[in-house]
Amino acid sequence: MRSFFLHPAEAVHGDLGRVGRGDVILALSNSGSTEELLRLLPSFRRLGTPVIAITGGLESPLARGADVVLDIGRIEEACPMGLVPTASTAALHAVGDALAMTLLRSRTFGTEEYALLHPGGKLGRSVQRVFEVMRTGPANPVVRETAKLSEAVGVMTRTPGRPGATNVVDRQGRLVGIFTDGDLRRLVEQGRTDFMIPVRDVMGRGPRCVSPETLVLTAAAQMREAKVDQLPVVDAEGRAVGLLDVQDLLAARFL
C-alpha cells in the first residue's frame, strides 16, 4: 500500500502537491492544536481527501475537522515538566501500529508479498523460500540410478559450484536417492573402490528432501537436525528439481 510522510510545514509551501484524490490523510497530534497541521484542513477538504486524526484532544480543532478520530486518551508526559512529547509519542506510535495490523488483516498480504517488498536483512531472510536459493538447472547435479559410480563422481566434480553430492533419479526423473562426498569417503575407507558398480548400490536411500516452497529457515533447521550438508529439492511429483547446499546457506547467512 503506497504511503509517505508529509511534513505539514513543507506541505503549506508546495509539498501538498504530493496529495491526490483517493488518498487518506493520517494526521497525528496529541493536542490536536498544531497550527501548521490545522492550516492544511481546508486544503484537504478541497482535495476530497478524508482525514483520520490520531489525537488526545477530542475537543480540539483537529478532531472537529477530521472525518474519523482515533483517541489516544489523556497522556501524562514522562518529562519532569510534563511538556516534552515522550509518552504521547509512544502512544501515537502504538495506535499507528494497531491500525496497520488491522489493515493487514483486511487485505490479501502474505509472506510472499512481504518477501518481495522486504528482501534485505534478517526480516527478508526469514520469509525466503527454497526456490530462491537452491541450485537448479546446470547447477543441479543429477544422475540416473543405473549410472556407474564413476559417472556420479564425475557429475559432482563437473557441476558448477562443485556440490558435494548428486541427486539420483529414476527414468521419470523422480528422486530415489542421493550420493555424497561422505558416502564416497566411506567406500574408500572400506576398500570398496570399484567405480563401475551402479550408483544405486551405494547411494543413500530415502533422503530427507524439501519442496521449492519450503521456507529456507525451515530447510536449514532440517539440515542442522540431520547433520547433512545437502538437501534434495523435489516438486509435487517427486522430481528432483534442485539441490540445497550448506555453502549457499552460509553465504546467505542462514547458518
C-alpha positions in Angstrom: 0.0 0.0 0.0 1.6 3.2 -1.1 2.3 5.7 1.7 4.7 8.5 2.5 5.4 11.0 5.2 4.4 14.6 4.6 5.7 17.3 6.9 2.9 19.9 7.5 5.3 22.9 7.4 6.6 21.8 4.0 3.1 20.9 2.8 1.9 24.5 3.1 4.8 25.6 0.9 4.0 23.4 -2.0 4.6 19.8 -1.0 0.8 19.4 -0.7 1.0 18.6 -4.4 2.0 15.1 -3.4 -1.5 14.5 -2.2 -4.2 13.4 -4.6 -7.8 12.3 -4.8 -8.1 8.8 -3.4 -5.5 9.4 -0.7 -6.3 9.2 3.0 -4.6 11.6 5.5 -3.4 10.3 8.9 -2.9 13.4 11.0 -1.0 12.8 14.2 -1.2 15.4 17.0 -1.5 14.8 20.7 -3.0 18.2 21.4 -4.9 18.5 18.1 -4.0 22.1 18.0 -0.8 22.0 16.0 -1.0 25.3 13.9 0.7 24.1 10.7 -1.4 21.0 10.6 -4.7 22.9 11.1 -3.8 25.2 8.2 -4.0 22.2 5.9 -7.5 21.1 6.8 -9.3 23.4 4.3 -6.9 22.2 1.5 -7.7 18.5 2.4 -11.4 19.3 2.2 -11.0 20.9 -1.3 -8.9 17.9 -2.4 -11.6 15.5 -1.2 -9.1 13.5 1.0 -10.6 12.1 4.2 -8.7 12.9 7.4 -8.2 10.4 10.2 -6.9 12.2 13.3 -5.0 10.3 15.9 -5.1 12.6 18.9 -5.7 13.0 22.6 -7.6 16.2 22.1 -11.2 15.1 21.4 -12.5 18.7 21.5 -9.6 20.1 19.6 -9.8 21.9 16.2 -8.1 18.8 14.5 -10.7 16.4 16.0 -13.6 18.6 14.9 -12.2 18.9 11.4 -11.4 15.2 10.9 -13.7 12.6 9.4 -12.6 9.9 11.9 -10.9 10.4 15.3 -8.8 7.7 17.0 -8.5 8.7 20.6 -5.2 8.0 22.5 -6.7 9.4 25.7 -5.1 11.9 28.1 -1.4 11.1 28.3 0.9 12.4 31.1 4.3 13.1 29.6 7.4 11.5 31.1 9.5 14.6 31.3 9.7 16.4 34.7 8.0 19.5 33.3 5.2 17.5 31.7 5.8 19.3 28.4 8.2 17.4 26.2 6.4 14.8 23.9 7.5 11.4 25.3 4.7 9.2 26.5 2.3 10.7 24.0 4.6 9.9 21.0 4.8 6.3 22.2 1.0 6.2 22.4 0.7 7.6 18.9 3.1 5.0 17.6 1.2 2.2 19.3 -2.1 3.3 17.8 -0.4 3.6 14.4 0.9 0.0 14.7 -2.5 -1.3 15.8 -4.1 0.5 12.8 -1.5 -1.0 10.4 -2.2 -4.5 11.8 -5.9 -4.0 11.4 -5.4 -3.1 7.7 -3.2 -6.1 7.3 -6.0 -8.4 8.4 -8.4 -6.9 5.9 -6.0 -7.2 2.9 -4.6 -10.2 1.0 -1.0 -9.9 2.1 1.1 -13.0 2.9 4.8 -14.0 3.3 5.3 -14.0 -0.5 4.3 -10.3 -0.8 6.4 -9.5 2.3 9.5 -11.2 0.9 9.0 -9.3 -2.4 8.9 -5.9 -0.7 11.4 -6.6 2.1 14.3 -8.7 0.6 17.0 -7.4 2.8 18.3 -8.2 6.2 17.1 -10.7 8.8 13.5 -10.0 8.1 13.8 -10.7 4.4 15.7 -13.9 5.0 13.0 -15.1 7.4 10.5 -15.4 4.6 12.7 -16.5 1.7 11.7 -19.8 0.0 14.0 -22.6 -1.0 13.5 -22.0 -4.8 15.2 -18.6 -4.3 18.5 -20.1 -3.1 18.6 -23.7 -4.4 20.9 -24.9 -7.1 18.9 -25.6 -10.2 19.3 -26.1 -14.0 23.0 -26.8 -14.9 24.0 -26.3 -11.2 21.7 -29.1 -10.1 23.7 -32.4 -10.1 21.6 -35.3 -11.3 22.4 -38.9 -12.4 20.2 -41.9 -13.2 20.2 -44.7 -10.7 21.6 -47.0 -13.4 24.7 -44.8 -13.9 28.1 -46.1 -12.8 29.6 -44.7 -9.7 32.4 -43.1 -11.8 29.7 -41.1 -13.6 28.2 -39.9 -10.3 31.6 -38.7 -9.1 32.2 -37.0 -12.4 28.9 -35.1 -12.2 29.7 -34.0 -8.7 33.1 -32.7 -10.0 31.9 -31.0 -13.2 28.8 -29.4 -11.9 29.2 -25.6 -11.5 29.9 -24.8 -7.8 31.3 -28.3 -7.2 28.5 -29.5 -4.9 29.4 -32.3 -2.5 26.5 -34.5 -3.7 24.3 -35.5 -6.6 20.7 -36.3 -6.8 19.9 -39.9 -8.0 16.7 -40.2 -10.0 14.7 -42.9 -11.9 13.7 -42.9 -15.5 10.9 -40.4 -14.9 13.3 -38.0 -13.0 11.8 -38.8 -9.6 14.3 -38.7 -6.7 15.3 -42.2 -5.5 18.4 -41.4 -3.5 21.4 -39.2 -3.0 25.2 -39.8 -3.2 27.5 -37.5 -1.3 31.3 -36.9 -0.7 30.8 -38.6 2.7 29.4 -41.7 1.0 32.5 -41.8 -1.3 34.9 -41.4 1.6 33.3 -44.3 3.5 33.5 -46.5 0.4 37.2 -45.8 0.1 37.7 -46.5 3.9 36.0 -49.9 3.4 38.2 -50.7 0.4 35.3 -50.7 -2.0 36.9 -48.9 -4.9 35.0 -50.4 -7.8 33.8 -47.4 -9.7 32.0 -49.5 -12.3 29.2 -50.5 -9.9 25.8 -48.8 -10.3 25.4 -45.8 -8.0 22.1 -47.2 -6.8 24.0 -49.9 -4.9 25.9 -47.3 -2.8 23.6 -44.3 -2.7 21.7 -43.1 0.3 18.0 -44.2 0.0 15.0 -42.2 1.2 16.9 -39.0 1.8 15.3 -36.0 3.6 14.1 -33.6 1.0 12.2 -30.3 0.8 9.8 -28.6 -1.7 10.7 -25.4 -3.5 8.1 -23.5 -1.5 9.6 -24.5 1.9 10.9 -21.7 4.0 14.7 -21.6 3.8 14.9 -21.3 7.6 12.8 -24.5 7.9 15.1 -26.3 5.5 18.2 -25.0 7.3 16.8 -26.4 10.6 16.3 -29.8 9.0 19.9 -29.8 7.8 21.2 -29.0 11.3 19.0 -31.6 12.8 20.0 -34.3 10.3 23.7 -33.1 10.3 23.8 -33.1 6.5 25.3 -30.6 4.1 22.8 -31.1 1.2 19.1 -31.5 0.8 17.4 -32.6 -2.5 14.6 -30.3 -3.6 11.6 -32.1 -5.2 8.4 -30.9 -6.8 4.9 -32.2 -6.1 5.5 -35.3 -8.4 8.8 -36.1 -6.6 11.0 -35.0 -9.4 14.5 -33.7 -8.3 14.3 -30.0 -9.3 17.2 -28.7 -7.2 19.7 -29.1 -4.5 20.1 -27.1 -1.4 23.8 -26.8 -0.3 25.1 -25.7 3.1 27.7 -23.5 1.4 24.9 -21.4 -0.2 23.1 -21.1 3.2 26.3 -20.0 4.8 26.9 -17.4 2.1 23.4 -16.1 2.6 23.8 -16.1 6.4 21.1 -18.6 7.1 23.5 -20.6 9.2 
